[in-house]
Amino acid sequence: MGIWDAVKEGELVKQSRVMKNWSIRWFVLQASPPVLFYFKSSKEAVPLGEISLLDCVVCCFQLNNSI
């Protein structure tokens, strides 16, 4: 994305507010201030929206695939 200080980015599935259908969106997690931006695709420069994570706890973990 470039202009954001991206901690993590990738595709997620998001439900729309109005029609309640599901769409694949490109998400970018920014650390400071903690915000999750979402875009129509990874090629877009302007986000469709954002989710503030200011009152949330964000942590990283590694999945153990041996289970």
C-alpha positions in Angstrom: 0.0 0.0 0.0 2.9 2.3 0.6 1.3 5.4 2.3 0.2 3.4 5.4 2.5 1.9 8.0 1.1 -1.5 7.3 1.7 -4.2 10.0 -0.3 -6.8 8.1 -2.3 -6.8 4.9 -4.3 -9.3 2.9 -7.7 -10.5 1.7 -10.6 -11.1 4.1 -14.3 -11.7 3.5 -16.5 -8.8 4.7 -20.3 -8.6 5.1 -21.9 -5.4 3.7 -24.0 -3.3 6.0 -27.0 -2.8 3.8 -27.5 -5.9 1.5 -25.8 -8.4 3.9 -24.0 -10.1 1.1 -20.3 -11.2 1.5 -17.4 -9.6 -0.5 -13.7 -10.2 -0.7 -11.8 -7.1 0.3 -8.2 -6.1 0.8 -7.5 -5.1 4.4 -4.5 -3.2 5.7 -3.7 -3.1 9.5 -2.0 0.1 10.6 -0.3 0.1 14.0 -0.3 3.8 15.0 -3.0 4.9 15.3 -4.5 1.4 15.2 -6.8 1.3 12.2 -8.0 -1.5 9.9 -8.5 0.0 6.4 -10.4 -1.9 3.7 -10.2 -1.6 -0.1 -12.0 -3.1 -3.1 -8.6 -4.6 -4.1 -4.9 -4.4 -3.4 -4.5 -2.0 -6.3 -6.8 0.7 -4.9 -5.2 3.8 -3.3 -8.3 5.1 -1.5 -9.9 2.9 1.2 -13.7 2.1 1.0 -13.7 2.4 4.8 -11.9 2.0 8.0 -12.4 0.4 11.4 -10.8 2.1 14.4 -9.1 -0.3 16.8 -8.2 2.4 19.3 -10.1 0.7 22.1 -9.1 -2.8 21.0 -6.2 -5.1 21.9 -4.2 -6.2 18.8 -1.8 -9.1 19.2 0.0 -11.4 16.8 0.3 -15.1 17.1 1.6 -18.0 15.1 -0.7 -20.9 14.2 0.6 -24.4 15.0 -0.2 -26.5 12.0 0.9 -29.8 13.7 -2.3 -30.2 15.7 
